[in-house]
Amino acid sequence: MEKKLLPQILMPGTIKKSDVNEQSFNIINEENIKKISRIVKKLPQDDGTIVVWLLVDPSFQKYELTSLQQKIELWLEKKLGDEWDVEAMTIVVDHEWDIEKLEDDIERLVHKLCVQYPFSYFAQIPTFGDPIVYQILFLEGVRQFTKRYATIYFDGENVHVEHTVLAIHSETWMKQFRDFIIDHDYEAALEMMKDIEETEETIALKSLLHMMIDRLNFAFEDSLAHLKIAMMYLSDEDVLLETKKNLELLLDKNMKKRDLARIVELYRHIDMYLDMDDVISLLIRFYRVREAILFYLLQHAQTIPYTVEFAKKSTIYEVFDELEEKYSNWEIDGYYGAYFYLKSANVAGALNVRNHSFIGHSRNKVDVKTLWNSYFGTSRTTYTKAKRRFIMDTMIMLRDLGVMPDENIMDINRLLLQLSRKIVLKGK
């Protein structure tokens, strides 16, 4: 069987916002591009995917990073030719260079690649990028891809691919535990802690896992209670204060604030399921969030406020008809971006995949290819690009509603991974 390479290139330097704002888009040195192009042409395969790793400063917002990844992928693909897809991975680095945070972030991203490309070889190209980050990438590539790790050497004329064969060791408790956290399988992670000795760290860790389990089941009061227990031991963590604020908004007595907070929370879940490639859970949430936004518009976008009686509708299109009539009569105004996005063929096509599957009105499986092709509008794309389009569209739509998405669930995951390190250091 041919060994399909997944070339890994760590670009030098750290990208700042000012680099992106330049019209020339001069983020990657032209000489490096030429060198990469020469290497690619010499590889023992004519096509594939190249993973480009980029260090970025922490001033970027989530939507800006997504936009940056899109731009870099399109730009590099034009330079390298149609045969190669580019997948951009961004690593946020602060001025203090927190090595443990770097290791946690790279571990998560390499794990994602390992799942996404189960038969490809993690093939690093040396001589590019920061040596510390390169070393972390090397260690994670070897650890997670095991027998599927290679190094691509280039002498200026020829390419030599050196495959590294390692003995596969049995999974350690900690690796499995961290993999469960990275995969957002909080119940499995909690089950693994059943016989772990109680310390302040383990109590906090268990409480946070309970909090996330309740949160994903929409039990927000229980989730908040578990969070408060964790905060007794981790009171100085900013992410917990942010999470507490989010959960309190989800329970707010002000209906408009609460309804909007629940829309944002649904999109946090969707973002998580996108990261996991769990399209079934994603479609379930996406279907619900479309309903939630439509009813939010009916209730809270009125020009003359009054209480809306939500009569049961046989189809979602009846809700659209009601909204259209109210917009036409100026009974509702504003949020036009959200309204037309939800009416778009992209959204309808994606949710039609749900309707024709076992989670809708049929017994068929969810067709992942049709899902993303329907959303993107063409089959001439990759899953990664279609998902990026989805993320960008979501951010624009949420901005129209007056909110910005955050990475609260991902930040909680980082904290969980950080806490697991402390348990290891104490020999637990």
Secondary structure, DSSP 4 states (H G I P E B T S, - for coil): ----EEEEEEEEEEE-HHHHHSTT---S-HHHHHHHHHHHHHSSSS-EEEEEEEEE-TT--HHHHHHHHHHHHHHHHHHH-TTEEEEEEEEE--TT--HHHHHHHHHHHHHHHHHHSTTSEEEE-TTSS-HHHHHHHHHHHHHHHGGGEEEEEE-SS-EEEEEE----PPPPHHHHHHHHHHTT-HHHHHHHTTTSPP-HHHHHHHHHHHHHHHHHTT-HHHHHHHHHHHHHH-TT-HHHHHHHHHHHHHT-SSHHHHHHHHHHHHHHHHHHHHHHT-HHHHHHHHHHHHHHHHHHHHHHSBSS---------SSHHHHHHHHHHHHHTTSB-S-HHHHHHHHSHHHHHHHHHHHTSTTTTSSPPP-HHHHHHHHHTSSSS-HHHHHHHHHHHHHHHHHHTT-----HHHHHHHHHHHHHHHHHHTT-
